Amino acid sequence: MAEDIKRHKSRVLRRGGYTARFAAGAHDLMKAQRLRHQCFIKDAGLAPRANGLEQDAFDPLCDHVLVEDAAGDLVCCFRLLHIASGADLATSYSAQFYDLTGLSAFGEPMLELGRFCVSPTVNDPDVLRIAWGTLAAVVDERAIGMLFGCSSFAGTDVAAYDQAFDILAAQHQAPAAWMPAIKAKHVVPFAQTAGEVTDRKTALGQVPALLKTYLSMGGWVSDHAVIDPELNTLHVFTGLEIALIPPARAKALRAVAQQT
């Protein structure tokens, strides 16, 4: 395991003029925290944080991935927390908001994906492709069995996402054995009040890009959303069992992961 971790941290992926690599020190981490501040704090209309950085106690525990353009400017970042198995889920960021008792029986290594953000000035699908290619490399090298995290909707206006929640309730609920239970004080139990999906295109249009990618690979979500005023978001717990990803999609991601 130690050799696998060392190898993936030295990995560099390139695609379409972008480079994905792991943060190499405090300076790289601050670059990620500045972009996170732009996306999660400034663009959300929240009060600025100290030094223009969005940071928390989980940052020192995580690996941080940076995606940079040809000029070396940061265009995307995210962090990864390795969880040995479901028995250790209490150490995850998500466990602050969701009761993950059901998932404690998951016996394989897990990877929590968090603070995923893309610069608001960038609208290039290659950014997401190289980010997911990097994830594919880490998943393979660490023999990860499940990828999970909190998928966020901007703002806390539930009505703005009513159709998205309807389609999540109808088509993308977690297996009963893994379903997170309610833990947070303020939640939206959308599965209990879901209506019929009458306009699939509009419903999917309300789903954030990252969550849409999870779902396209067979991912699932909790039956409730958590209202997070600290980041001005609604979020749902999201899981993706690696063994259930469609073979063609897994092959495509691994192809990106092999680019250097």
C-alpha positions as CSV (number, residue, x, y, z in Angstrom):
1,M,0.0,0.0,0.0
2,A,2.8,2.5,0.9
3,E,4.4,2.0,-2.5
4,D,1.1,2.4,-4.3
5,I,0.4,5.7,-2.5
6,K,3.9,7.0,-3.2
7,R,3.5,6.1,-6.9
8,H,0.2,7.7,-7.4
9,K,1.3,10.9,-5.7
10,S,4.1,11.3,-8.3
11,R,1.7,10.6,-11.1
12,V,1.0,13.4,-13.6
13,L,-1.8,13.2,-16.2
14,R,-2.1,15.5,-19.2
15,R,-5.0,16.0,-21.5
16,G,-6.1,18.9,-23.8
17,G,-3.6,21.3,-22.4
18,Y,-4.4,20.5,-18.8
19,T,-2.2,18.8,-16.2
20,A,-3.4,16.9,-13.1
21,R,-1.1,16.3,-10.2
22,F,-1.1,15.9,-6.5
23,A,-0.3,18.9,-4.2
24,A,3.3,18.9,-3.3
25,G,3.3,21.1,-0.2
26,A,1.9,24.1,1.6
27,H,2.0,26.4,-1.4
28,D,0.0,24.0,-3.5
29,L,-2.5,23.5,-0.8
30,M,-3.1,27.2,-0.5
31,K,-3.7,27.4,-4.2
32,A,-6.5,24.9,-3.8
33,Q,-7.9,26.7,-0.8
34,R,-8.0,30.0,-2.7
35,L,-9.9,28.4,-5.6
36,R,-12.3,26.8,-3.0
37,H,-12.8,30.2,-1.5
38,Q,-13.7,31.6,-4.8
39,C,-16.2,28.8,-5.6
40,F,-17.7,28.0,-2.2
41,I,-17.4,31.3,-0.4
42,K,-17.2,34.4,-2.7
43,D,-19.4,33.1,-5.5
44,A,-21.9,31.9,-2.9
45,G,-22.2,35.4,-1.4
46,L,-20.8,34.4,2.0
47,A,-18.6,36.5,4.3
48,P,-14.9,36.2,3.3
49,R,-12.8,33.8,5.3
50,A,-9.4,34.7,6.7
51,N,-6.7,35.3,4.1
52,G,-9.2,34.4,1.3
53,L,-8.8,30.7,2.0
54,E,-11.4,28.0,2.5
55,Q,-10.0,25.5,4.8
56,D,-10.9,23.0,7.5
57,A,-9.6,20.4,9.9
58,F,-9.8,17.7,7.2
59,D,-7.3,19.3,4.9
60,P,-4.2,17.9,6.6
61,L,-5.7,14.4,6.5
62,C,-6.3,14.4,2.7
63,D,-4.5,14.2,-0.6
64,H,-5.2,17.2,-2.7
65,V,-5.4,17.0,-6.5
66,L,-4.7,20.1,-8.7
67,V,-5.7,20.5,-12.4
68,E,-3.8,23.3,-14.0
69,D,-3.9,24.8,-17.5
70,A,-1.0,25.4,-19.9
71,A,-0.1,28.6,-18.1
72,G,0.1,26.9,-14.7
73,D,-3.1,28.5,-13.5
74,L,-5.3,26.3,-11.2
75,V,-8.7,25.5,-12.9
76,C,-9.9,22.6,-10.7
77,C,-9.1,20.9,-7.4
78,F,-10.5,18.3,-5.1
79,R,-9.3,16.3,-2.1
80,L,-9.3,12.6,-1.3
81,L,-9.5,10.9,2.1
82,H,-8.6,7.2,2.2
83,I,-10.9,5.1,4.4
84,A,-9.7,1.6,5.2
85,S,-13.2,0.1,5.3
86,G,-16.7,1.0,6.3
87,A,-15.8,0.4,9.9
88,D,-13.8,3.6,9.8
89,L,-16.4,5.9,8.2
90,A,-16.8,7.9,11.4
91,T,-13.5,9.6,10.5
92,S,-14.9,10.9,7.2
93,Y,-16.2,14.5,6.5
94,S,-19.5,13.1,5.4
95,A,-20.1,11.4,8.8
96,Q,-20.6,14.8,10.3
97,F,-23.9,15.1,8.4
98,Y,-25.1,11.5,7.8
99,D,-25.6,8.4,9.9
100,L,-23.5,5.9,8.0
101,T,-24.1,2.9,10.2
102,G,-25.4,0.8,7.3
103,L,-22.3,1.3,5.3
104,S,-20.1,0.2,8.3
105,A,-20.4,-3.3,6.9
106,F,-18.7,-2.4,3.7
107,G,-15.5,-4.4,3.9
108,E,-13.3,-2.9,1.1
109,P,-11.2,0.3,1.1
110,M,-13.1,3.5,0.4
111,L,-12.2,6.9,-0.9
112,E,-14.0,10.1,0.1
113,L,-14.1,12.8,-2.6
114,G,-14.6,16.3,-1.3
115,R,-14.3,20.0,-2.0
116,F,-14.5,19.4,-5.8
117,C,-14.6,22.7,-7.6
118,V,-13.9,24.1,-11.1
119,S,-12.9,27.7,-11.8
120,P,-16.0,29.7,-12.9
121,T,-14.0,31.0,-15.9
122,V,-13.5,27.5,-17.3
123,N,-16.1,25.5,-19.3
124,D,-14.1,22.7,-20.9
125,P,-15.2,19.1,-20.6
126,D,-11.5,18.0,-20.6
127,V,-11.2,19.4,-17.1
128,L,-13.7,16.9,-15.7
129,R,-12.2,14.1,-17.9
130,I,-8.7,14.5,-16.5
131,A,-10.1,14.9,-12.9
132,W,-12.0,11.6,-13.3
133,G,-9.0,10.0,-15.0
134,T,-6.9,10.8,-11.9
135,L,-9.5,9.3,-9.7
136,A,-9.6,6.2,-11.8
137,A,-5.8,5.8,-11.3
138,V,-6.1,6.2,-7.5
139,V,-9.0,3.8,-7.3
140,D,-7.1,1.1,-9.2
141,E,-3.8,1.6,-7.3
142,R,-5.5,1.5,-3.9
143,A,-8.0,-1.3,-4.8
144,I,-10.8,1.0,-3.8
145,G,-14.2,-0.6,-3.5
146,M,-16.4,2.5,-3.1
147,L,-16.1,6.2,-3.9
148,F,-18.3,8.5,-1.8
149,G,-18.9,12.1,-0.7
150,C,-21.4,14.9,-0.4
151,S,-22.7,16.2,-3.7
152,S,-23.7,19.9,-3.4
153,F,-26.4,22.0,-5.0
154,A,-25.7,25.7,-4.9
155,G,-27.8,27.7,-2.5
156,T,-30.4,26.4,0.0
157,D,-33.6,27.1,-2.1
158,V,-35.2,23.7,-2.1
159,A,-37.8,24.7,-4.7
160,A,-35.1,25.4,-7.2
161,Y,-34.3,21.7,-7.4
162,D,-37.7,20.1,-6.9
163,Q,-37.5,18.1,-10.2
164,A,-34.0,17.1,-9.5
165,F,-35.0,15.7,-6.2
166,D,-37.9,13.9,-7.8
167,I,-35.7,12.1,-10.3
168,L,-33.2,11.2,-7.5
169,A,-36.0,9.7,-5.5
170,A,-37.4,7.8,-8.4
171,Q,-34.3,6.4,-10.0
172,H,-31.1,6.9,-7.9
173,Q,-31.8,5.8,-4.3
174,A,-29.1,4.0,-2.4
175,P,-29.5,0.2,-1.8
176,A,-31.5,-0.4,1.4
177,A,-28.4,-1.9,3.1
178,W,-26.3,1.2,2.5
179,M,-28.9,3.9,2.9
180,P,-27.6,6.7,5.1
181,A,-29.9,7.7,8.0
182,I,-30.7,11.2,9.1
183,K,-28.2,12.8,11.5
184,A,-28.1,16.5,10.6
185,K,-30.5,18.9,12.3
186,H,-31.8,20.6,9.1
187,V,-32.7,18.2,6.3
188,V,-35.0,17.9,3.3
189,P,-36.5,14.4,3.2
190,F,-37.2,14.6,-0.5
191,A,-37.9,10.9,-1.1
192,Q,-41.0,11.1,1.2
193,T,-42.6,13.9,-0.8
194,A,-41.3,13.2,-4.3
195,G,-43.6,13.7,-7.2
196,E,-43.7,12.0,-10.6
197,V,-40.9,12.8,-13.0
198,T,-42.7,14.5,-15.9
199,D,-39.7,16.3,-17.6
200,R,-36.5,14.3,-17.4
201,K,-34.5,16.9,-19.3
202,T,-35.4,19.7,-16.9
203,A,-34.8,17.4,-13.9
204,L,-31.3,16.4,-15.1
205,G,-30.6,20.1,-15.9
206,Q,-31.0,20.8,-12.2
207,V,-28.5,18.1,-11.2
208,P,-25.0,19.4,-10.5
209,A,-22.3,18.3,-13.0
210,L,-20.3,16.2,-10.5
211,L,-23.4,14.4,-9.2
212,K,-24.5,13.8,-12.8
213,T,-21.2,12.1,-13.5
214,Y,-21.6,9.9,-10.4
215,L,-25.1,8.9,-11.5
216,S,-24.0,8.1,-15.1
217,M,-21.7,5.5,-13.7
218,G,-24.3,3.8,-11.5
219,G,-24.0,6.0,-8.4
220,W,-26.7,6.5,-5.8
221,V,-27.8,9.0,-3.2
222,S,-29.4,9.4,0.2
223,D,-33.1,9.8,0.5
224,H,-32.7,13.3,2.1
225,A,-30.6,16.4,1.5
226,V,-28.8,18.3,4.2
227,I,-29.0,22.1,4.4
228,D,-25.5,23.4,5.0
229,P,-25.7,27.2,5.8
230,E,-21.9,27.3,6.4
231,L,-21.3,26.8,2.6
232,N,-24.7,27.9,1.5
233,T,-25.5,24.5,-0.1
234,L,-27.9,21.6,-0.1
235,H,-26.1,18.3,-0.4
236,V,-26.8,14.6,-0.7
237,F,-24.7,11.7,0.3
238,T,-23.5,10.0,-2.8
239,G,-21.9,6.6,-3.3
240,L,-20.4,4.8,-6.2
241,E,-19.5,1.1,-6.0
242,I,-16.6,0.6,-8.3
243,A,-17.4,-3.0,-9.2
244,L,-20.8,-1.8,-10.6
245,I,-19.4,0.8,-13.0
246,P,-20.3,-0.2,-16.6
247,P,-17.3,-1.8,-18.2
248,A,-17.2,0.5,-21.2
249,R,-17.1,3.6,-18.9
250,A,-14.5,2.1,-16.7
251,K,-12.3,1.3,-19.7
252,A,-12.6,4.9,-20.9
253,L,-11.6,6.3,-17.5
254,R,-8.6,4.0,-17.4
255,A,-7.6,5.2,-20.8
256,V,-7.5,8.8,-19.6
257,A,-5.6,7.6,-16.4
258,Q,-2.8,6.2,-18.6
259,Q,-2.1,9.5,-20.4
260,T,1.2,11.2,-19.3
